[in-house]
């Protein structure tokens, strides 16, 4: 594959790694949040701003109850959320692995197809879950932060450029 494709892929992986440390969710107390928004800005009324990196740390620390409540908003049937929370650190690792696959197996169209489908599926699945989950619960109001959206769009970008690479390798062969 050409050098520009690899550079774009590397930039998207770097974006994923950086956005992993940006705010993913802003947790606000519904009662305090509504009252305090009249007097102070919404940043000051939030209980906690959480990045992807912080999720397992908070789920296994003194703020574990708050973190488990947030996780249960997205998946009420989850068990052992504090143990499973460590898997979230695999998100930037997956992006690095995908980049290494592209770097070393860039001529294999099936690798491009698989990575393309995976990237688009991650974006589609998580976005669907976020948009269909009622995050305005009785006590907590969870607002999705820009870090998570940046990460999701970067995975979508990885998916799209790899699907384009698959099409190029499949249909635009040099004669």
N, C-alpha and C positions, 0 to 999 in steps of 0.2 A: 504494500500500500504506500501511498505517497507520504512525504514528510509532513505536509500540512494536516493530513488526517491524524497522524500521530501527535502532532502538537496540539490540535484541538482536543483530542482525547485526553492528553496530559493535563490541559487546562481544566477540563471538566472534572477530572479526578482531584485536582488541587482544590477546585471550588467545593466539591463534596467534603473533602477533609477539613477545609476552613469552616464551612457551614455547620459541621458537626459540633463546633464550639460556640456557634451563635445561638441566640434564644429560639427555642422550638415552641415552647408554650409559656403563656403568661397566666398564672392562676390568680384569680381575684375572688374575694369573698363577695358573694352576691349582695348581701345586705350592706356591708361597709362600702363596697364598690359603688353602688348606686347613690348612696348618701354623699360619699366623699367626692364623687365626680363633680358635684356642684361647687365644691370649695377648693379642691386641689386637682392637679392633672391626673390622668388615669395611671401613669407610671407609678406615682406615689401610692395609689390605692391598691396596688397589686400585692398579693401575699408572697409570691415567689415567681421568679423568671427562671426557667429551666432549659438548659441546653441538652443536646443528645449525650454529650460526655457526662453530664451530671446525673442522668437518670439512674444508673446502677448504684452510684455513690449515695444518692438520696434514698433509694429504695432499700438500702442495707444500712442506713445510718439513723440518726435521731429523727429525721423527717420521714421515716418509712411509712407511717400511716397516711400522711398527705400524698406521698408518691403512689401508694397502693390505691388510694381513692381515685387518683387521676387515671391510673391504668384501668381500673374497673369501669370508668366512664366509656372507654373504648372497647373493652372486652369484659363484660360482667361475669363471665364464667371462668375467668383465669384463676388458676391455683398456683401457688409458689411463685408469685410475680417477682419477689425479691431475688430469687435464684435465676429466673429466666431473664431478668433485666440486664444481666451481663452480656447477653447476646446482641444488644444494641450496639456494642462496640465493634461488631463485625461489619457494620454498615460502611465505614470508610475503608476497612480491610477488603471488603468485596470490590469496591471501586479500584483499589490498587491491583487486586488479582485480575480483574477484567482488563486493566491497562497492560499488565504483563502478558496476558494471553494475546492481546492485539499486537504487542510489541514483537513477540516471538512467533506467533502463528498468523501473521497478517495476510498471508496468501491463501489461507484456508477459508473459503466462503462460508462453510458451515459454522465456523467459530464466529464469524461476523453475524450470521443469522441468529445464532443462539444468544449472543450478547445483545443484539438488537431487540429480540423478543423479550429478554430479561429486563432490559432497561425500560422499555415501554410498559411492560407488565408491572414493574415496581411502581412507576409513576401512576399508572391507571388504578391499580389496586389500592394503594395508600390514599390517593386523592379521593377515590370513591368512598372509602371508609371515613375519611375526614369530613367530607361533605354530607354524608348521610347520618353521622353521629350527632345526637343532641348533646352539645357540650355545655348547655346552660342548665345545670342541675340545681337542686334546691339550695345547696349550701355553697357550692363552688361554681364559678364561671371560668371555663378554660378557653383561652383565645390562642389560636395557632400563630406562632411567631414567624418572622421572615426567614429565619435560619432553616426551618423545615421545608418551607416552600422553595427556597433556593436549592436545597439538596434534591428535592423531588424533580425540579426542572432540569438540574444537571444530569440526573439519571435518565430523564426523557431525552436530553441531548445525546447522551451516550447511545441510547437505543436508536435514535434517528440516524446518527452518523454511521452506525454499524449496519443498519438496514440499507442505507445508501451505498455503503461499501460492498455489501452483499450483492446488490443490484448491479453495481459496476463490475464486480468480478464475474457475475453470472451472465449479464446481457451485453456488456460493452467490452468484450475480449478484444485484445489487439490482434489484428490479422496479419 
